[in-house]
Amino acid sequence: MRVGRGELVPGPSMGPVSRVHFVLAWGLCVAGLLITLVSWLPGPGKVPTTAAVAVFAAAIPVFGAALLRSIFSERARTLLRRDGGGMGRSIGVRPLLAFLRTLPTGLRCAYVLVLVVFALAMLTGGAAEDARADGNGRYYHTHWKRPEQRTERVWLTEAEYHEATRARTRVFASAAMLFHGVAGFLVLVAAPAAPPSVARREETARP
């Protein structure tokens, strides 16, 4: 895989720790994806919002560790910078695209799926109100009235309540899905380059 000026960009070669980190990130990414997809089913939410929040909270250590890996990885700094610029200044698009081409087709399609589902989740998450049920079986969310400087209850139908709770679950789950997917990608970027012989074999085998 050559990127301008004859530079070869080999694929990643992950060690045991990187593999565990990558599998963990993608396992949580798939969990977020499934919760997001289930949130589109009509009726009461099939998965509690707390499950989506738990997956989202797990993104803090998983994504944070992946970010640290990329910051202290010489290979990541090479892939994520332009000529003459540091990693923090700008991202080199051409080397990064070349790196993406070294990944398996299935993995690239998975990243596209994550981005598409996240975009759809954000577009359909507008009803994510803080909906609640009172002791009388009625549903509402609170609304801040600026002129009166107080909150008031806005009553909801049962269908609106379920839509609001599912939308809230969808927002948390899709955000978690995106963070975990990016974490997995950062692990790949931070991994050492494959040996030249392996890179040549992979390039020969790739259609």
N, C-alpha and C positions, 0 to 999 in steps of 0.2 A: 504494500500500500504506500504509494508515494504522494507526497504533498508538496507541490512546488519545489523548486531548487533541488529536486532529486532526493528529498528526505524520506526515509522509510519509517513508517509508524507501525511497529508491531503491536499485537494485542497484549492484554494483561496476563500475568502469570501469578496467581494468588497462592499464598501459603495457607497453612491450616487455619490460622487465626482469621485471616481475611475471608476465607471461605465461610467460616462460621458466621462472621459479621454479615457477609453478603446474603447468606441463606436466611439469617434472622430478619434482616431488613426486608427481604422480598416476601418472607412468610407473613410479616405484619402488614406489608403492602397489599398482599392478597386478601388478608382479613379485612382491611379497610375497604377494598374493592367489593368484596361480597356484601359487607354491611351496607355499602352505598347502593348496590344493585337491589338489595332486599327492601331498602327504604322507598323504592318506587312502587312497590306493591300496594294496592288499595287497601283501605280498612285500617284497623289498629296496627301500630308498629309491631313488626315481628321480632325486632331486636331492640332491647332497651337502649336508651341514649347513653347510659353509663358504660355500656360495652364500647361504643364509639369513642367516648371520652377516654376510656382506658387505653385503647389503641393509639389515640392521639397523644396521651401522656407518655407512652412508651417511645414516641418519636424523639423526645427530648434527649435521652441518653444515646439512642441509636444514631440519630442524625448528628448529634454533637460529636460523638466519637468518630463518625465518618468525616465530618468537617475537619477535625483535628488531624486525621490521617492525611487528608488532601493538603492541609496547610504545611505539614512537615515532610511531604513527599516531593522529592526532586522531580519525579516523572509528572506529577500533577502540576507542579509549577511550570514545567515545560509545555504541557498540553493546554493549560489555561492561561496563557499569556501570548501577547503579540510580540513580534520582534522588537526588542528594545524596551519592552514594558514589563513590569512586574505583575504578579498574579492579582494583586489588589487593584491595579490600574484598569486593566481591560482584559477581555477574554478573546483569545485567538480563535476565530470561527473555523478557519481552514484546518488547523491541526485537530480540533475537536471533532469536526465532521469526519475527518479521516479516521480518527479513533473509533467513532461510531460504526464505521464501515467494517472494522475488524471484529465487531461483536456478532454473535449468531443472529440469524434472521428472526428467529422466534423471540429473542430478547428485545430486539429493536421494535418488533410489533407490539410486545408487551408494554414498552415505554410509550408508544403511540396510543395504545388503549388507555393507559393511565391518564395521559393528558386529555384525551377526548372525554373520558368519564368525569374527570375533575371539572372540565369546562361546563359540561351538562349539569353537573351537580350545583355549580355556582349559579347557573342560569335558572335553575328550578328551586333554589333554596331561599327564595324571597319571602316565603311564608314561615320562616323559622322564628316564630314568636316564642316568648317565654310562657307558653300555654300551661295552665294549671287547672286542676279540678278542685272544687270546694267540697265541703262535707255533705252538700245536698245534691250531689251529682250534676252540678252545673259546671260549665267550662268558661274560662276567661283568660285574658292576659292583661297586664297592667300597662297603662299608657301615661306618660308624663305630660301634664298640661302646663305649658310654660307660663301663660298669663296668671294662672292661679297658684303656680309653684306647688303643685301637688300631683299625686298620681290618682288615676281613676281606673276602675275595672272596665274592660271592654268585653262584653259577653260573646261567646262563640258557640256555634252549633257543634254537635258531636263530630261531624265530618270535618269542620274547620279545626277542631282541637287535634284530631288524629293527623291531619295534614301538617299542622304546625309542628307536632312532635316528630313526625317522620322527616320533615324538612330540617329540623335541628339536628337529628341524628345524621342525616345526609351530609350536612356541612362539616360536622366533626369528622365523620368517617372519611370523606373525600379529601379533607386536608391532611389527615393522618396518612392516607394512601399516597398522596403526593410527596410528603416529607420522607416516608420510608422508601419510596421509589428513587428519589433523589439521593438518599443515603446509600442505597445499593450502587447507584451510578458513581458516587464519589469513592466508594470502596474500589470499584474497578479502575477508576482514574488513578487512584493512589497506589495501585498494585504495581510491582516492578514489571518491566517489559519482558515479554517472553523471549527466550534465547533465539538468536537468528535462525537456527535450524528449525525450531518449532514454528516460528513465524512464517518461514518459507513453506513448510508443510501445510500450515493452515491456509495460507494464501493460495497454494496450488489446489487444495481440496475445495476451496470456496467457489461456488458457481459464479 
